[in-house]
């Protein structure tokens, strides 16, 4: 068990933080949604009903959507684009291990590498493909939840409901998306630029403390 925790500490830590944060979101989101329902003259709903509400789907997946978009773009753009001095960039003029072609005879190579062909082609791009797929799934569920929440509010007010074709052009949905996207892009810009001049000893995301500012890569 001690070895397992040592070997997987980073994933375990962030998984626990995710679970705790998710529980907090559900508790306070449930409370906030019921406050909104009461203010609009409707009845409170149960926790079980809240998990099926548009408010839950919208608030959860609009954030997941932006996270997966950020990570997918960062993985892809760092293939081609560089930032001199950043620990988040590949070196400017030097070859990198990640650019070499896979060797099927390499010791402990993953099975898709040994298999070759289409399987290897997909595996070579599997990280970005899965991240973009997770973004797409989150985007669709966010849209579904946002539309559902909008129609739930309209139904309470006795107004006509939105359709998919009209709501896809609605300012509310795109405001929810862009307000999250811009924060994710800002955070990437911050870590890329700050890692040029600032250090954190012991972190894999930082250059060595005594490294020159213009030394690029971790």
C-alpha atoms as one frame of an Amber mdcrd trajectory, in Angstrom:
protein
   0.000   0.000   0.000   2.828   2.385   0.852   4.449   1.707  -2.533   1.121
   2.218  -4.307   0.572   5.577  -2.615   4.125   6.666  -3.405   3.812   5.693
  -7.069   0.357   7.264  -7.537   0.375  10.120  -5.038  -0.225  12.913  -7.559
  -3.278  11.271  -9.150  -4.703  10.220  -5.775  -4.295  13.723  -4.350  -6.073
  15.418  -7.252  -8.782  12.742  -7.347  -9.511  13.339  -3.645  -9.514  17.115
  -4.204 -11.916  16.618  -7.124 -14.298  14.471  -5.066 -14.293  16.907  -2.127
 -14.826  19.883  -4.451 -17.556  18.069  -6.375 -19.417  17.258  -3.161 -19.111
  20.913  -2.157 -20.467  21.999  -5.543 -23.451  19.660  -5.216 -24.286  20.770
  -1.663 -24.127  24.485  -2.360 -25.483  24.211  -5.900 -28.515  22.316  -4.557
 -29.063  24.992  -1.915 -28.612  27.850  -4.373 -30.968  26.311  -6.947 -33.692
  25.845  -4.356 -33.273  29.479  -3.278 -33.767  30.517  -6.899 -36.870  28.317
  -7.211 -38.412  29.821  -4.080 -37.651  33.353  -5.316 -39.454  32.523  -8.573
 -42.505  31.233  -6.692 -41.871  27.544  -7.314 -41.411  24.606  -4.940 -38.135
  23.238  -3.629 -36.840  20.032  -5.187 -35.140  17.001  -3.651 -31.455  16.218
  -3.979 -32.292  13.343  -6.314 -34.255  15.680  -8.561 -31.405  18.171  -8.495
 -29.065  15.618 -10.115 -31.474  15.531 -13.074 -31.913  19.291 -13.278 -30.522
  21.566 -15.936 -28.820  23.624 -13.230 -26.661  20.649 -12.193 -25.717  19.630
 -15.739 -25.007  23.201 -16.838 -22.908  24.198 -13.817 -20.884  20.966 -13.900
 -20.151  20.508 -17.573 -19.512  24.125 -18.533 -16.428  23.865 -16.297 -15.367
  20.413 -17.485 -15.748  21.626 -21.074 -13.280  24.481 -20.603 -10.765  22.304
 -18.764 -10.658  19.661 -21.488 -10.477  22.330 -24.208  -7.548  23.987 -22.450
  -5.642  20.725 -22.025  -6.353  19.534 -25.574  -5.164  22.785 -27.133  -2.112
  22.926 -24.878  -1.096  19.381 -25.855  -1.512  20.106 -29.573  -0.095  23.645
 -29.714   3.052  22.715 -27.785   3.899  20.377 -30.676   4.467  23.366 -32.968
   4.724  26.496 -30.830   7.532  27.343 -28.409   8.269  29.958 -25.767  11.907
  30.730 -25.116  12.773  30.374 -21.443   9.549  28.614 -20.398   9.588  25.290
 -18.594   6.326  24.472 -20.406   7.912  24.633 -23.860  10.079  22.317 -25.886
  13.613  23.549 -26.494  13.934  26.082 -29.295  16.573  24.501 -31.562  17.277
  21.095 -30.014  15.644  17.740 -30.808  13.324  16.364 -28.115  12.651  12.769
 -27.075   8.915  13.285 -27.653   9.554  13.992 -31.353  11.309  10.736 -32.185
   9.422   8.028 -34.030   8.335   5.032 -31.927  10.521   1.929 -31.951   8.530
  -1.310 -31.828  11.618  -3.129 -30.541  12.087  -0.785 -27.579  11.975  -2.578
 -24.221   8.556  -2.353 -22.523   7.053  -0.502 -25.476   3.218  -0.324 -25.204
   1.351  -2.932 -27.232  -0.004  -0.431 -29.834   3.619   0.396 -30.719   4.395
  -3.280 -31.274   1.147  -3.760 -33.201   1.865  -0.944 -35.663  -0.393   0.162
 -38.513  -3.639   2.014 -37.809  -3.495   1.133 -34.111  -0.131   2.857 -33.792
  -1.311   5.857 -35.816  -4.226   6.376 -33.435  -2.040   5.752 -30.396   0.454
   8.401 -31.535  -2.349  10.980 -31.252  -4.435   9.291 -28.551  -3.888  11.914
 -25.840  -5.130  14.848 -27.914  -7.927  12.774 -29.496  -9.313  11.713 -26.120
  -9.050  15.231 -24.677 -10.901  16.706 -27.660 -13.512  13.939 -27.376 -13.994
  14.723 -23.668 -14.333  18.403 -24.590 -16.969  17.588 -27.209 -18.950  15.369
 -24.822 -18.784  18.031 -22.091 -19.791  20.744 -24.577 -22.867  18.770 -25.651
 -23.931  17.994 -22.067 -23.314  21.620 -21.058 -25.580  22.728 -23.916 -28.214
  20.204 -22.884 -28.080  21.319 -19.244 -28.110  25.024 -20.087 -31.100  24.568
 -22.410 -32.904  22.450 -19.822 -32.268  25.015 -17.073 -33.426  27.869 -19.314
 -36.636  26.026 -20.162 -37.245  25.142 -16.522 -37.077  28.850 -15.676 -39.283
  29.801 -18.627 -41.862  27.166 -17.642 -42.088  28.622 -14.122 -42.714  32.069
 -15.626 -45.283  30.681 -18.075 -43.283  31.691 -21.142 -42.705  29.744 -24.353
 -39.804  27.316 -24.303 -36.551  27.516 -26.246 -35.732  25.010 -28.984 -32.293
  23.585 -29.766 -32.034  25.632 -32.975 -32.810  28.921 -31.237 -30.873  28.329
 -28.042 -27.622  27.450 -29.841 -27.539  31.140 -30.810 -28.552  32.388 -27.370
 -26.183  34.768 -25.573 -26.567  32.944 -22.237 -25.096  29.687 -23.518 -22.117
  31.329 -25.204 -21.540  33.626 -22.233 -21.276  30.515 -20.012 -18.750  28.990
 -22.406 -16.569  32.002 -23.071 -16.367  33.091 -19.440 -14.781  29.715 -18.661
 -12.640  29.465 -21.778 -10.979  32.839 -21.214  -9.994  31.931 -17.653  -8.395
  28.670 -18.809  -6.417  30.385 -21.565  -5.272  33.039 -19.094  -4.044  30.374
 -16.665  -2.001  28.678 -19.414  -0.528  32.021 -20.482   0.375  32.704 -16.838
   2.215  29.407 -16.222   4.028  29.604 -19.589   5.273  33.152 -18.986   5.809
  33.041 -15.210   7.915  29.878 -15.500  10.430  31.876 -17.546  11.393  34.049
 -14.584  10.006  32.328 -11.479  10.973  29.001  -9.893   9.574  26.361  -7.561
  12.209  24.012  -6.227  11.168  20.385  -6.476   8.360  20.904  -9.013   8.379
  19.173 -12.389   6.691  22.260 -13.829   9.625  24.512 -12.961  13.165  24.830
 -14.235  15.994  24.298 -11.726  16.306  27.305  -9.429  19.765  28.167 -10.770
  18.772  27.827 -14.447  19.128  30.889 -16.652  15.918  32.718 -17.549  16.297
  31.962 -21.253  16.992  28.250 -20.699  14.009  26.518 -22.247  12.317  23.329
 -21.060  12.130  21.648 -17.686
